[in-house]
Amino acid sequence: MIGRKDRGKSLIWILFHSLFSLFLYRFHILPGYFEFLNESIMIGSIAAISAIYGPSIGFISSLISTLLIVFIPTIYTSNLVNLISTIWCIFMRQIVVAGFTGIIVDTPERIGRTPCWTFISHLLATIFISLPFIANLEYFLGTTIPRHAPIFASSSLLSIIFLTIYSITPKIRTKK
């Protein structure tokens, strides 16, 4: 049953999301035309964690995954400017998606709400992150947003898959 879960059992999924994000950003599993799926998988995963466990768990998993990506040596962190832009792009996008999806989707058992708010929050995150760099509004609306449309659509559809995966609560056995 998909629904809000106890936050105490979310540690396994936080670690899974963090290691999965490190694996995606470090090894570039899907290069070339499928590069957009790397970001879509990350956004879908963080939206599902936030929908099931709430925005605070989404924030924690975003923070841990971003720190893993940034501080384990990759091509992104070759200098300070790349480090700051990596933190800005990855962390802020995940935080906006985690915040909106975690707060608005209070009933994840209604399956349609999570992909809808994942799509909207990812669109808002892209606009929010791009605000300092927008020089030409027509170019931004005519080129940047349509170029990111496959990422928006695939992340919202992937959030359903991750919602199903993260709703499985592992049973923790205790000794009597």
Buried (B, 14 or more C-beta within 10 A) or exposed (E): EBEBBEEEEBEEBBEBBBEBBBEBBBEBEBEEEEEBBBBBBBBBBBBBBBBBBBBBBBBBBBBBBBBBBBEEEBEBBEEEEBBEEBBEBBBBBBBBBBBBBBBBBEEBBEEEBBBBBBBBBBBBBBBBBBEEEEEEEEEBEEEBBEEBEEBBBBBBBBBBEBBEEBBEBEEEEEEE
